[in-house]
Amino acid sequence: MISTQALFGQLLLGLINGAFYALLSLGLAVIFGLLNIVNFAHGALYMMGAFCAYFLLNLAGLNYWWALILTPLIMGAFGALIERLLLKRIAGLDHLYGLLLTFGLALVIQGLFQNYFGSSGLPYAIPSELAGGRNLGFMFLPNYRAWVIAFSLLVCLATWFMIEKTKLGAYLRAATENPALVRAFGINVPRMVTLTYGFGVALAALAGVLAAPINQVRPLMGADFIIVVFAVVVIGGMGSIMGSIVTGFLLGVIEGLTKVFYPEASNTVVFVIMAIVLLIKPAGLFGRAP
Amino acid sequence: MTISAPTTATETAEAAHPKRDEAIAFLVMTILFAAAPIVVYPFFMMQALCFALFACAFNLLIGYVGLLSFGHAMFLGAAGYLSAHAAKVWGLPPELSILFGVLGSTVLGVVTGALAIRRQGIYFAMITLALSQMIYFFCVEAPFTHGEDGIQGVPQGTFFALLPLSNPWVLYYIVLAIFLLGFFIIYRAVNSPFGEILKAIRENEPRAISLGYRVDHYKLAAFVLSAALCGLAGGTKAIVAQNASLTDVHYSMSGEVVLMTLLGGMGTIYGPVVGAVLLVAMQNYLAQYGQWVTVIQGAIFVICVLLFRRGIVGEIAHRLRLSL
């Protein structure tokens, strides 16, 4: 018999992982929509987000809350720089060159961080305001974990709102469909492309900051993670913003439940689901037919 | 949605004597490889030959069908484990052990290929990557792979019951023969009616469909052939190195084979061989610098994609108007 304590504990962990999947696959979907690039460097940028928070704390003395605001800005600017210096040069080439370029970028970033910080984790303390937790009767809920779930859900929904309901989002969706036409209307599409990549990177970095107190700060924290996120993206299909969010959380929860009922499969369950979805609905749960 | 390798039919057409160029290049390659162990450490050359076959098999997909697989390590690694297990636990002779590895990777190729070709372009890459990660976790947990330790001390045995592989010279020339066999199979496949249809799919898939070709069958056939030859490379490598480990199933190995092919020249016959030898040499000489190897590999990726998409052999072939 599985105790409710263990069940809800794993469910919570699953929701947390789901929140990260959602934030990362959301960024991937936004970037893919406009740039036609699958950003393989997303995991490395997520890791850099966590390191950015660590540096802000240890070098500049800025606490978690500052990191939460500053890291997405710093990393977003870094992303914009990557787009201007590198990705711009391969715009218009086949998709796969984007994948290869960003894969190379991920190797460079992860290799550099491993050189300077080794492979072990650096600790990052939970902010004092969110330390401790509360007893809900059926389980113990650490405050920080509740905060991560609530905050990432909020960020996901805000992103969805911005893209689907605002004028800026309308430009973005239009440019995804037909960049040349949108440009003809006098909208600066190249700048939009740069900002979009920066925004996707900022989302990844934000996920990194949120993860820092839970998973420790490690150079390879994003390396394996990004592959699971790719599977999530295949399952959800990159066509829909809400689809990315729902699929992310859903798969996190399924993974958590697998840890309770059949722990041996917990590492592979997402990939197995991907295979099943490919057999039944090749375009993905929320994807448009190719 | 398929990649068109920069060296395509147009350049082959420019080459005045494609058959002659390729024959001379083949002769040069064979002589170089046959003479190499006199000057270079044979074990290093055997590693390079296994990786060269691995890269050639990978290039069959990216260069001629336009499918970027990011999970080819699963074939190399799985075949390595199966061959090592067959040789060590079941005591099979090396030729049957390697064959068993090839069989395993072929079956794996059928299953994963059938799934992956359901999606195109970028999704194909992500699906193969995810499937290979699944195989990786399977290898971490399955009892017969011995987790982090891998299968060590694999006996080399006697090839066809008369050639003792404990003799490094015998071993070297058998590995060379296996490489040349695999290379020849790929060369024949690419220069056959089958290969022409693959190139047609690469250039324009909808048109190939409208011409009545069952594109999915051809893609799957190419995928399985590629997987089988990766298995040949993986099985041979396990017998040569006398071990099978998680390194060969890890996705960074899939990345390395992409890099070898990109560096040497996608869609060229000899490019992957050059890329593999260069990359193995680099890893060998830079081994003491730790993670700098990763950084350099990443930088080569970036440079190749930005400035050098034809790769070394592709660039030479283009400049000299040769067919390589």
Interface residues (C-beta under 8 A of the other chain):
Chain A: F32 V38 L86 R89 I90 D94 H95 L96 Y97 L99 L100 L101 F103 G104 L105 A106 L107 V108 I109 Q110 G111 L112 Q114 N115 D224 I227 V228 F230 A231 V233 V234 E264 N267 T268 V270 F271 V272 M274 A275 L278 L279 P282 A283 P290
Chain B: M1 T2 I3 S4 L68 F70 L115 R118 R119 Q120 G121 I122 Y123 A125 M126 I127 L129 A130 L131 Q133 M134 F137 F138 V140 E141 Y251 G255 V258 L262 G290 Q291 W292 V293 T294 V295 Q297 G298 A299 I300 F301 V302 C304 V305 L306 R309
